[in-house]
Amino acid sequence: MGGSSRVVELVQYGMGGVGRALFGLVTRNASDIYNRLGIDLRYRALVDSRTALHLDENSALSPQHLGHLLAGFQANPPERLKDQAGAVEKPSDLSVLATELDRLRRDDRGARLVVVDVSGASETIMEPVISAALRQGQYAVLANKRPLCGPIADYRQMLAAAGTGANRLRYETTVGAALPVISTVTALQDAQDRVFQVNGTFSGTLAYLTSRLEAGVSYSQAVREAKEKGFTEPDPRDDLGGVDVARKALILARLLGSSLELKDVQIEALYPAELADLDIPGFMESLPQLDAEYAGRVEEAAREGKVLRYLATVTPESCRVGLEKVAKDSPFGRLQGTNNLIVFRTARYDQSPLIVQGPGAGAELTASGVLADILGLARRA
Amino acid sequence: MGGSSRVVELVQYGMGGVGRALFGLVTRNASDIYNRLGIDLRYRALVDSRTALHLDENSALSPQHLGHLLAGFQANPPERLKDQAGAVEKPSDLSVLATELDRLRRDDRGARLVVVDVSGASETIMEPVISAALRQGQYAVLANKRPLCGPIADYRQMLAAAGTGANRLRYETTVGAALPVISTVTALQDAQDRVFQVNGTFSGTLAYLTSRLEAGVSYSQAVREAKEKGFTEPDPRDDLGGVDVARKALILARLLGSSLELKDVQIEALYPAELADLDIPGFMESLPQLDAEYAGRVEEAAREGKVLRYLATVTPESCRVGLEKVAKDSPFGRLQGTNNLIVFRTARYDQSPLIVQGPGAGAELTASGVLADILGLARRA
């Protein structure tokens, strides 16, 4: 690759499922990526809520070395990393990250720096860090939805920092994992098309739930199954409440130009407010009291030849997520398993919409989409 | 936009349906694009097989002015353009284009130059022009499939000129018009996924034909209808022969890493070789002799609960296009109208493939995809 090669340094925040998958993917493929694209991808820092690991630029950053670091992180992060050659460990603190960004900017070695947020950190913690990196002319890739769901003023500041024409921020995996959703809307907008509506299923967990209800399983049983199979968060209300889907809907709505806040999204939660304060076992025990209601809704839909799906419906003006009755033989009605289906209706794709479909969840797929985002930025001329 | 604005100059080759649609789209939206993205999109030259129109950089390139030029082109290209202020007309000759590129390179004003090929010109004419622009560090966007279907050595030379890491060549609309097909494969490859197979319908004309056959209409009648409705080229054999679909398949195969040539693509033509040398009326008259054969194939498929679709099937090693029997209730079997459906099977999207669906033809949609490609290149940091 010689003179045309380019160094791209990663500062990764988050070492959960997606973070570890991404770290593995990058380290296993670094030499292939270099040979194929001339992009020399290097980790500069790995940060999670407990530990900040900074890799000195002179360290031997071989895949083997990084593999050891990953093993260390997976086994027992704080204790095992100290003895890794070239690794400087500091207590985790985002001000450290900001300082590091500043230092990197000053010892400019012509490298592109990409801040990668694969954490679940809150909007208020991450937005300033990301905005700071972007204002410095650096790059950011987010799998974390929250920095995009904070107050609209912060959101707009972050986008402005990324540059209007020369966008240095990517967040494909925040909606539908690695499926081309954000990039499709961006291409439609670049084509001067008007996107009227985006309609989609964005929760594998709720897709599982509605398919079980459709099969005649009771609501309480379906939630228990989903929890036991590990499809839900430890507290199933984190899925049933619809807020995760609402964040995805809000990201799309803002991309379409809306000024909505998360509180403006109409969210149908699949449990009543009075169950919000119970502990998890208490919540699980109270579920059967909802069985009759959901059985009734399934039956009512079936009488009309319809089935229930948990859908997000986004326009430039409005944003709602909740259960919808859809025709059994419509694309949404035919949807099986935990696949996502996203329907884009635009001025040009009006009679027949543009449709994207496929698995839209999982740590490996999400990590793969983050890597595609990183290389998409790194490939820029 | 001030300091962050960027001048992007277009040299467009081709003023047929797509070319005129693109020209209209750019000129109508130039000020919106400038306001939204800070990208100052200007025409530098318009070339078709008869006329080369060069716009001096000092010309008043207002949308109104350009609108007049377009009207001139549409009405009567060679005669009407001479009196346009700021337009220098020369006889069309691609060596003029090459000279112009060279001149632009020498009076470097920091503008990005994008060569846009929306013509149907042959691979051998266009490839050197595109490669030359890319070697000069400029950009190219192709809706013309042919430059990507020439000898594999030329193809590889063109890609190398575009830069491996910093790709300066886009050709999204060569497969499925503005649907995200090429960009999806690129993102999958950036994600270090392995694409095993891409399966798709890539001809609205042949989709119409198979749906009419399915409805019980005879082959000869279906072809006549398609011709009368303007769905086919003036000579329907240009569609029925399958070569246009084969070119799309070859572009995908090469993107997957194959070294195939167009002659290596297995093509099922929907008429026998002995009808190739007839004139168009003679060909149309001879069609009824094929009715029994196609009626038989439709019937045979129906007995298995299947329907016929004209599909491209592409792997890194092989490439074929032709009629396939598909289950009536499969995604391909359910496909209606002239929509394209593309199914990507990869190491990660294996159990459930990634699917893209929607209208994949038409001058307006293709032009919109070309504009998205242009802005995708122009937005790069």
Interface residues (C-beta under 8 A of the other chain):
Chain A: M1 S4 S5 R6 L25 N29 D32 I33 R36 L37 G38 I39 Y139 G163 T164 G165 A166 N167 R168 E172 A178 L179 P180 S183 T184 A187 L188 D190 A191 Q192 D193 G337 N339 R348 Y349 Q351 S352 P353 L354 I355 V356 Q357 G358 P359 E364 L365 S368 G369 L371 A372 L375 G376 L377 A378 R379 R380 A381
Chain B: M1 S4 S5 R6 L25 N29 D32 I33 R36 L37 G38 I39 Y139 G163 T164 G165 A166 N167 R168 E172 A178 L179 P180 S183 T184 A187 L188 D190 A191 Q192 D193 G337 N339 R348 Y349 Q351 S352 P353 L354 I355 V356 Q357 G358 P359 E364 L365 S368 G369 L371 A372 L375 G376 L377 A378 R379 R380 A381
